[in-house]
């Protein structure tokens, strides 16, 4: 069954603001039968206020908390409207932020009865006591994050460690069980020197350990196509060899366009071979 498990909506503050129904109509035109709207959840207020960015940047990283009920109401109306043509699942892409696990669990308890799908992601890494977004720009990565971790391999290692904590965290019964964009930390890989072969081997082992943890917990992976279109990356998250390894381990892979505009819906679905090929 053709499914897009990771998309955004007109409520996304860094998206195109095109009508969500236009995105759904494109999904129907492309033969999708299941379509998940997984808008960025609001960030914990204390975390949001601690970020070292202007207010408008912080606002762009999350659903406006004041729009939470409007988002849920509108998406459930669209679910009913398009029910004869496609199954809409309403949900969130949720950030794992360890110090705010209680807040996150409380948020999930509040929306749980109206949340039908979800993606659990990591978008921030700590530098000392300050958290920085990992996907703002290559310049931001070079200036604020890379000096702390020493190399892109160090950033990647830290990212996998936080993803491991996200998988094992207790966030209650409504916690999403699909891990978003496993290799998002490689978003700017073309902008920095390649990882030395020996270091790449160590990263392979750490990534394998993360996949084993994901498998042991019975979680799925978001096979996220957005990296293919990013000039600094040029590959999906995770890239095909890692996706194929996950599939061989029995980890479900769910295609995700990560669409933030109408034109992104369904992108690269037909070349997502690790999804379509039979598992070994």
C-alpha positions in Angstrom: 0.0 0.0 0.0 1.5 3.3 -1.1 2.0 5.4 2.0 3.7 8.7 2.8 4.5 8.7 6.5 6.1 12.1 7.0 4.6 15.4 5.8 3.9 18.9 7.0 1.1 21.3 6.7 0.1 24.9 6.2 0.8 25.3 9.9 4.5 24.7 9.5 6.2 28.0 10.1 9.2 27.2 7.8 7.2 25.7 5.0 5.5 27.1 2.0 2.1 27.8 3.8 0.3 26.2 0.8 -3.0 24.7 1.7 -2.7 21.2 3.2 -5.7 20.0 1.1 -3.5 20.8 -2.0 -0.8 18.5 -0.7 -3.4 15.8 0.0 -4.8 16.2 -3.5 -1.3 15.7 -5.0 -0.9 12.6 -2.9 -4.2 11.2 -4.3 -3.1 12.1 -7.8 0.1 10.1 -7.2 -1.7 7.0 -6.0 -1.0 7.2 -2.3 -3.5 5.3 -0.2 -2.3 6.4 3.3 -1.0 9.9 4.1 0.3 11.0 7.5 0.4 14.7 8.4 3.1 14.9 11.1 3.5 18.6 11.8 6.3 19.8 14.1 5.0 19.7 17.7 5.5 22.8 19.9 8.8 22.9 21.7 8.8 22.8 25.5 8.5 26.5 26.5 11.6 26.5 28.7 13.7 24.9 26.0 12.4 27.3 23.3 13.2 30.3 25.4 16.8 29.0 26.0 17.7 28.7 22.4 20.3 31.2 21.2 18.3 32.5 18.3 16.0 35.5 17.5 12.4 35.0 18.4 11.3 34.6 14.8 13.8 31.8 14.2 12.6 30.0 17.3 9.0 30.4 16.2 9.9 28.9 12.8 11.1 25.7 14.4 7.8 24.7 15.9 4.1 24.7 15.7 2.8 27.9 17.3 1.4 26.5 20.6 -1.6 28.8 20.3 -2.5 27.0 17.0 -2.4 23.5 18.4 -6.1 22.9 18.7 -6.7 24.6 15.3 -4.2 22.3 13.7 -5.8 19.2 15.1 -9.3 20.4 14.3 -8.4 21.3 10.7 -6.5 18.1 10.0 -9.3 15.9 11.4 -11.8 17.9 9.2 -9.5 17.1 6.2 -9.4 13.5 7.3 -13.2 13.2 7.1 -13.4 15.2 3.8 -10.9 13.0 2.0 -11.9 9.7 3.6 -13.5 8.3 0.4 -10.2 8.8 -1.5 -7.3 8.4 1.0 -6.7 7.5 4.6 -5.3 10.5 6.5 -3.4 10.0 9.7 -3.1 13.1 11.9 0.0 13.4 14.1 3.2 15.1 15.0 6.9 15.1 14.4 8.2 15.3 18.0 11.6 16.4 19.2 13.4 14.4 21.9 14.8 16.8 24.4 16.0 14.8 27.5 15.6 17.5 30.1 12.0 18.1 29.1 10.9 14.4 29.0 8.1 15.1 31.6 6.8 18.0 29.5 6.9 15.9 26.4 5.0 13.1 28.0 2.4 15.5 29.3 2.0 16.9 25.8 1.6 13.4 24.4 -1.0 12.7 27.0 -2.9 15.8 26.0 -3.0 15.1 22.3 -2.9 11.3 22.5 -6.5 10.6 21.8 -6.3 12.7 18.6 -2.8 11.6 17.5 -2.9 8.7 15.0 0.7 8.7 13.8 4.0 10.2 14.9 7.7 10.6 14.2 10.3 11.0 17.0 13.3 13.1 15.8 16.4 14.8 17.0 17.0 18.3 15.6 19.3 19.8 18.3 22.6 19.0 19.9 24.1 20.4 23.1 27.2 22.6 23.2 27.9 22.9 26.9 24.7 24.1 28.4 23.4 25.5 25.1 21.4 23.6 22.5 21.8 24.3 18.8 19.8 23.3 15.8 21.8 20.9 13.5 20.0 21.8 10.3 20.0 25.6 10.0 23.0 26.1 7.7 26.5 24.9 7.0 27.9 28.2 8.3 26.0 27.7 11.6 27.3 24.2 11.9 30.9 25.3 11.3 30.7 28.3 13.7 28.6 26.9 16.6 28.6 23.1 16.6 31.7 21.8 14.9 34.3 23.4 17.2 32.8 21.6 20.2 32.6 18.2 18.6 35.9 18.5 16.7 34.8 17.0 13.3 31.7 16.0 11.4 32.4 12.5 12.6 32.1 13.8 16.2 28.8 15.5 15.4 27.5 12.2 13.8 28.6 10.2 16.9 26.8 12.6 19.3 23.7 12.5 17.1 23.5 8.7 17.2 24.0 8.8 21.0 21.0 11.1 21.4 18.9 9.0 19.0 19.7 6.0 21.1 18.5 7.9 24.2 15.4 8.9 22.3 14.6 5.2 21.5 15.1 4.1 25.0 13.3 7.0 26.8 10.1 6.5 28.6 7.6 9.1 27.2 4.5 7.2 28.0 2.0 5.1 25.9 1.6 7.7 23.2 5.3 7.9 22.3 6.0 7.7 18.6 7.7 4.5 17.6 9.2 5.6 14.3 12.6 7.4 14.3 12.8 10.4 12.0 15.6 11.0 9.5 18.2 8.7 11.0 21.2 10.5 9.4 20.0 14.1 9.4 23.4 15.0 11.0 24.8 14.4 7.5 22.8 17.3 6.0 25.9 19.3 5.2 28.3 16.5 4.5 29.4 17.9 1.1 30.4 21.2 2.8 33.0 19.6 5.0 36.0 17.2 4.5 35.0 13.6 4.1 35.4 11.4 7.2 38.7 9.4 7.2 38.3 5.7 6.5 39.2 4.5 10.0 36.8 6.9 11.6 34.1 5.9 9.2 34.5 2.3 10.3 34.0 3.3 13.9 30.9 5.3 13.0 29.6 2.2 11.1 29.9 0.2 14.3 28.1 2.9 16.4 25.3 3.1 13.8 25.0 -0.6 13.8 24.5 -0.5 17.6 21.8 2.1 17.2 20.0 0.0 14.6 20.2 -3.0 17.0 18.6 -0.8 19.7 15.8 0.3 17.3 15.2 -3.4 16.3 15.1 -4.5 19.9 12.5 -1.9 20.8 10.4 -2.9 17.7 10.6 0.6 16.2 10.4 1.7 12.6 12.5 4.1 10.5 11.4 7.1 8.5 13.0 6.6 5.1 13.2 10.4 4.5 13.7 11.7 1.0 14.3 15.4 1.9 18.1 14.9 1.9 18.2 14.1 -1.8 17.1 17.6 -2.6 19.4 19.3 -0.1 22.6 20.5 -1.9 24.8 19.8 1.1 23.6 16.2 1.4 22.4 14.6 -1.9 21.1 11.4 -0.2 18.1 10.2 1.7 18.1 9.9 5.5 19.3 7.2 5.9 21.1 6.5 2.6 20.2 3.4 0.7 23.0 1.1 2.1 22.0 1.9 5.7 18.3 1.6 4.8 19.0 -1.8 3.2 20.9 -2.9 6.3 18.0 -1.9 8.5 15.5 -3.8 6.3 17.7 -6.9 6.4 17.5 -6.6 10.2 13.8 -6.6 10.1 13.3 -2.9 10.9 10.3 -1.5 9.0 11.0 1.4 6.7 8.3 3.9 6.1 8.7 6.2 3.1 8.6 9.9 4.1 8.6 12.8 1.6 9.0 15.2 4.5 7.0 17.5 2.3 6.9 21.2 3.3 5.3 22.2 0.0 2.9 20.7 -2.6 5.7 19.9 -5.0 7.5 17.8 -2.4 4.7 15.3 -2.0 5.7 11.9 -3.3 9.2 12.9 -4.3 11.6 10.1 -5.1 9.1 7.4 -4.0 9.8 5.3 -7.1 13.6 5.2 -6.4 13.2 4.2 -2.8 14.5 0.7 -3.5 15.1 -0.4 0.1 11.4 0.1 0.7 10.2 -1.8 -2.3 12.7 -4.7 -2.5 11.9 -7.9 -0.5 13.9 -8.1 2.7 16.7 -10.8 2.5 
